[in-house]
Amino acid sequence: MNRRRNTKTSLNHDLCQRVLEHFQTLRIPLSAAELDATIAQAEKERSSLLEFLGRLIGPLADLRRQRAIERRIREARFRKVKALEGFDWLFNAKAIDRRQIETLATGEFIRRGDNLVLAGQSGVGKSHIVQAVGRAACVLGYRVRYATSAELLRDLTASLADHSLPQRLRYYSNFKLLVIDEFGFDKIERAESGQAASLLYKVVDSRGPKRSSALVTNIGFEAWADYLGDAPLAMAILDRLVDGAIVLKIEGRSYRAHRSKQSAIPAPAEIPKSKLRCKPTG
């Protein structure tokens, strides 16, 4: 009887070792202790094979998914990892449609290959919104890249010097969503790149109709030609980027201006204890 029990124990041990080796070959982290604990729980609860597999593989799959999300968020290079949960919807409730923004966060426009343009004055929350939408896209499994317009053009201008522009264009074209923030911000692009219009056009054109681009700007479309200094290229960029795109024009109050006013309000002066007097009672 003991010999049979020992034989069974030995077979179970060998089988566990082979299972662990299989997981190692598949590069799935599973320790002997984790496998033993899962088997013991399944035997105790008399779980079915499917329940056992779910209990064994589920946490490992969740861990891999979470790591993939974190990797995509790092790759996106957001300035700040924003989430819609932290957005103040009440401040500009009349100017910003919450339901519309939350619909963007489902990634449906990315699946369709639609572009997105957020236009409006500085400080109304455009950057927060677009980064939050980009973060949500990372969670959904999309590869995203975020850059300000100045950062993008600085990179592309540098690539002209070492003749690596084709490689950089391929790099930016590979992301399912490319976010270009701060277009039109203090004419940084014109100041740093004499070929700003041409380079921006090349980026937008290289992405084609099946990959989404999101542009955040504080200048109206009618001013693009003057801003970029090249009317034909400005029209070509608009044609490829804005035609058929989701365009949100936000005309609201500035969060930053509001916060500045709040911080400028002096705090009430503290009354010295020596000035405090208690009225006698009784």
Steps between C-alpha positions, in 0.01 A plus 500: 500500500780736600695407187197586282456831681868581462485413130201731451675778690809456286295510179320815618834662580641412156185632331520826695862538394406450135216754533741753651745435217221556247416831658867596502527415129199724434670769712209511742616558859361226726667378817471150646335649809234675290427181306480292821266752664269508199486119482430476873217754476350324196508162679348650814216667308468214251530749215444404138790500257385831352477661843847371583645637176330836553633525854850402386534708183272797582733688740798441268308636202382802704861574600618480139218726383580758769868500410412545132280800589780654707744443213270669249448797735879537538544474124239773445713751695210699636601819675275397787305178529153651515171320551148620429405410857705799616348751259287786636187461287302766686736793440426520126185289493340712225808490277606135539266210428600232750317223317679585176842492667426171674393357164842597360659309788336178377745510206232455237633792294845336502353172379339687212820690422338841557703806593426726795552875529460690827494876447462777753681756707773400743405369841160347426615141555581386146835344592352319801221359284723383215753337733220328691353370172849383400547322831164327458614388154813346655281305742293375204814364333581776249853629451501875561763774466464843656713804412463872496518657157836657589645165621383322186644760264823522699547126457421508129722803439790319668437199277559719194859550609586130521271397210281285727172674416348196320565283807348759735192532280458122508535512879220752539282327243504171690295620797127440490447843657740794467422794728645839402446748782550879522487572126509877468651560844705824489623427147757254634483291184578789266782620724674163518432356155499683171346189344222463755219490243677244281593271791154513656348415164737202459400361841128533438528364147717202604235379745246445226125460545504198734688645796361771724668829579386737773598867480457755778514863390417847627486666157208491257522311172481825303828612663703188414630636169636814661631310800691240296605749237401271213139520385503198260657268758270630774199417282644155422551429872146614578363288217663182632457569869164675536290363214265246657662542841332544837542872573432630849512876555516582868404856589508519875675652799868438569572257783848645542375858520240392756760319712732802479226727630422256780864479607530882485223549758680573831422269788325661796748644748540301817392688812777506760412316817574813702206671328252227585262587784236281657192666633439417865206273559241510774 
